[in-house]
Amino acid sequence: MDKKHRILVINVGSTSTKVACFRDTEPETIENISYGSEDLADYPSLSDQLPLREMDVMTFLRKNMINLVEIDMVVSRGGLGKPAPAGAYRIDEIMCADLLAGKYGKHPSALGPAMALSFSKQFGMPAIVIDPPSTDEFEPLARISGLPEVERKSAFHALNQKIAARRFALAEGKKYNEISVVVAHLGGGITIGAHRQGRVIDCTHGLAEGPLTPERAGALPTMDLIDLAFSGKLDKKQIQGRLVGQGGLAACLGTTDAQQVEEMIKGGDEKARLVFEAMAYQISKDIGAMCVVLKGEMDGIILTGGLAHSERLTGLIIERVRFLAPVSVYPGEDEMAALAAGGIRVLEREEGIMKY
């Protein structure tokens, strides 16, 4: 295949905007625009963040002399939209309205498709998402909760979890649909999924379940949460902020930076050590739960995401779960390359675009 396609990739996370320009699957330039909690504190809603995030992307484009007229496609990480199978989806007004309104859950990833649609309208190139977090391949058993009014939902780091699983399968000389693995994505958000022969049949919810994370509270004792909600001390928006954005390490230790927490531990901070080990403990418990989902019939356990760079964290997890299956560690995220590769598949007509 001739090197001809130029793709702009946007990946908005809780504390960063990753943006890159690819020539086919090779990155020409890439940047991680980071935000501290203080940088975003003055923006009460997702929509309020949009001008800031878009301005920083435009600065990246100008700095690297990237002309959007020459871009063939914009590919964004998806948001928490309407549940649907994995694949490529065209970004449209309905998708962006759902994401920004938080119809299926609120997360800053909603801002990526909104920016992509804006560029698409201005410059005429198609804009898509690939394997969005709302990818839903759950089995019926996984949807049941203890209240008929409350159904368990699929919302996880589908893109990176599937990349890591495919990477593991390749190393084993197999295809993704030939393996069964538990994948733990470790980042600002943490999700842990059971992958069986190409489908994620169960997974912790990225905003409402699972372990505490650098900025999320994770699963909480429900009765105590109800008491807090009706205490009169916090309104609904404040409680939501405490659960997602200001929870986890941020609430317990005053920072979302796991590296800073490790420095605190090295300095003898006993509280930091205890909270950090509690995060590893809770991750390990959820890995064990997903091993049970797979009935123990699995090829391995995979740790991936930005926090997988931490040997302290992965070591604590491996110590607890290695008796269940071999553990592979793939630090970081290959999401940008995966998004670009998805765009190439669509441009080369190897994969179709679905309607949201």
N, C-alpha and C positions, 0 to 999 in steps of 0.2 A: 504494500500500500504506500503510495506517495505521501510524503509529509506535507499536508495541505490544510488541515483543519485547525482553526484557532478557537479555543474554548476559554471563556471566563468562568472560573469556579468560585462560588461564595459559600462559606460554611460558618454560620453564626452559632456561637455557643453562649453559655451563661456569662462567661468572663472574657470572651475573645471574639474577634471576627477574622477568620482565615480567608485570604483572598489570593488567587493565583491566576496566571495566564498560561495555558498549555498549548503547545503545538502538537496536535494529536495527543499521545500519552506522555510526552516529555514536557516537564515544567520549564517555561522560559523564565518566570520569576514568581516568587511566592513570598507572602508576608503574613505574620501572625500579629494582629493588632490587639493588644491586651488591655483589659479594663479592670481596675480595682473596684472594690465595693463602693468606695467613695466617689468614683467617677460616674457611677450609675445611680447614686442615692437620690439625685434630684429629679429622676424621671419616674413618676408614679405608675405609668402604664407602658406596655410594649410599644404602642404607637408613638409615645413620647420619645422613645429611644431612636426611632427610625431616622430622623434628620442627622443625628450624631453619627450613627453607624454608616449611613449613606455618604456623608461628607468624608469620613475616613477612607471609604472605598474609593471615592473620586480622587482623593489625595494620592492614594496608591497608584491609580491609573495615570495621573498626570506625572508623578515622579518617575514612573517607568515608561513614559511616552507610549502608552497603550491607547490606540484609537478605537473606540467602540464600533466604528463603522466597519472595521476589519475583523470583528469577532463574528464567528459563524453561529455560536450558540452560547447561552448562559445556562450553566447548570448549578443549581443550589441544593444544599442539604435541605431536606423536607422538614416540615413541622408537624405538630400534633393535629392532624386533620382527620378526615373521615376514614375509619378503618377500611383497609383494602389490602389485597395481596401485594407482595414485593414487585417492583418493576419501575418503569419510567412513566411519569405523569406530566402532562402539560400544565404549566402554571397559568391560572386564569383568575378573574376577579372573585369568583365564588370561593376558590381555594384560599386566596389571601384574606378575604373577609372572615372566613371561618377561623383561620389561624390567628389573626390579629384580635378577634373578639374572644378567643379562647373557648370556642364552642365545644371542643373536645379535650381541652386542657391548655394551660398557658405555659409557654416556654419561649425564650428569646429566639429560638430557631425559626419562629414565625417571621422574623424580620428578613431572612435570606430570600425566600420566595417573593416577598413584597419588593425588595430591591431589584431582583431579577426581572419581575414583571415591568417595573418602571423602565429599566434599560431596554427591554424588549419593545415596549411601546414607542420609546424615543428613537430607536435605531433599527427596528424591524427584524431582529434576529429572534429565533424561537427560544423559549425559556422553559426548562423542565426541572423536575426533582427526580432523584433516583432512590429507591428503597427508603422511603421516609420513616421517621420514628413511629408513625401510626400503622406501619406494616402489621397486618393481623393474619397469623397462621395458626391461631390457637385451636386446640381441640375442645369439644364441648365441656369436658370435665374441668378444664382450666378456667372456664368463665363463671363457675358457680361460686357464690359467696354465701355467708350465713343469713343474708337478707335478700328476699326476692326482688326488692326495689334497687339493690346495688349489685351490678354485674362487674366481675373483674374484667379489665380491659387491657389491650395490648398497646404499650407505649414504651419503646426502648431504643437503644442505639443499634437499630437494625443494620445500617450500612456497615459500621465497623465490626459488629459481631459477625456478620456474614463474611466480611473480608478475612478476618482472623481464622474463621472456620475453613474457608477455602484454602488459605495458606497452609493450615495444618494438614488438610486432605492432600494437597500437592506434595508435602513432605513425606506423607505416608504412601505415596504412589496411588492415591485413590481420587475419586471425584467427591464433591461436596455432598451429593445425594447418596453416597455410599457409606457415610460415616455418621456416628452419633457422638456428640460432644456437649459438654457444658462450657459456655463461654461467659466470662466475667469481664465486662467493659468497666474499667476503673478510670474515672475522670472527675470533673466537677459534679457530674451525675454518675451514678453507678447502676448498671442493670446486669442481671445474671439470668441467662437463658438456657433452656434445654433444646438443643438442635438434634432432630432425628431425621436422617435421610433427606436433608435439604429443606426442612421446615422447622420453624421455631414454635414448638407445640405448647410451650409455657415460658413465662419470663416475669421477673419482677417489674412492676410499673416504675418508670423512671422518675415520677414525681410523687407518687403516693405510697410506695411500698419499698421494701428492701432495706439495706443498711444505711446508717448515717453516712454522709459524704462530705466533701469540703464545704458545700453550701446548702445541703438539704438534710432535713431531719430524718427522713426515712420512715419506716413503720414505727408507730407510737402506741402506747397503751390507750385504747380507745376511750375508756371511762375518764381517765385523767385529761385527755384532749377535750372531751365534752365539758368537763369542769372549767377548763381554761377558756373555752369558747363562750361559756355563759357567765364568766366571772365579771364581765363588765370592764375588764382592764384593757381589752383589745377589741377592735372591730374586725369585721370579716377580712378586709384587705390587709390589716396588720397581721392577723393570724396566718393568712396565706403567705405573706412575706416571711414570717418566721419559719414556715414549713419549707419553702422553696426560695432560696436566695440568701436567707439570713440564718439558716439552720446548720446542723452538723458542726464541723470544725469552727465555722464562723460564730455560731452561738456559744459554743463551749470554750473556745480559745481566742476568739477575736480576730481570726484570719482565715481566709480560704486557701492560703498558700501552704500546701503540704510540705514543701521544702523548708519553709520557715518553721513549721511545727517540728520537723526533724532537727533543726538547729536548736530549738527550744529544748528538745529532749537531750541533745548532746550537752547542753548547758546545765543539765540536772533538773529540769522542770518535770516534776513527778506527775502533775495533772496532765500535761501534754502527752507524756508517755502513756498514761492510762487511757486517755481519749483516743489516741492514735491506735493503740492495741485493741480498743473496743471496736473501732472501725474494721480492722482486720478480722476480728472475732465474728462480727456480724456478717461480713462478706463470706466468710468460711461457712457459717450456718446456712446461708442461702445457696451456696454451691452444693452443700450436702442435700438440701431439699430438692434441687434440680436433678441431682444424681438419682434420687428416689423416683422422680418423675420418669426417668429413663430406665427404672428398675435395675440400676447398676450395670446395664448393658451398654457400655460406651467405650469409645476409643481413647478418650483423654479429657483433660480439663485444661482450658485455655485462659490465661490472664493477659489482657490487652488494655490499651488506652494509655493516656498520659501518666497516670499514677503507677503504671506497671514499670516505669523507670526506677521506682523506688525499691531498692533491694531490701530495705527494712520491711516495707509493706508486703512485698511478694514473699519474702522469707517467712513472715508470720503466717501468711495464708497457706503456703506450701506445707509448713510444719503440721497444720491441722488437717489438710485434705489429701495429702499424697497417698494415704492408705486406700483411697477410693479409686484412683486411676492415675496414670502418668500425667504430670503437669508440664505444659509448655507455656513459655512467657514470650509474648510478642509486644515489646514496649512501644508506646506511641500509637498513632493512628495513621492509617493509609487512606483516610476518607477522601482527601483531595484527589489523589490518583484514581480512586475508585469512581468518584463523581465524573472525572474527565473521561475515564474508560467507558462509563455508561453513556456519556454524550457521544463518543465516537461510535459506539454500537448503534445508536439511533441515527446518526448522520450517515453511517454506512448501510443503513437499512437492515442491520442484523437483528434489531429489536424495534418493535413498534412503540408508539407513544399512546398511552391510555388516557382517557378523559377522567378528570377528578370526579 
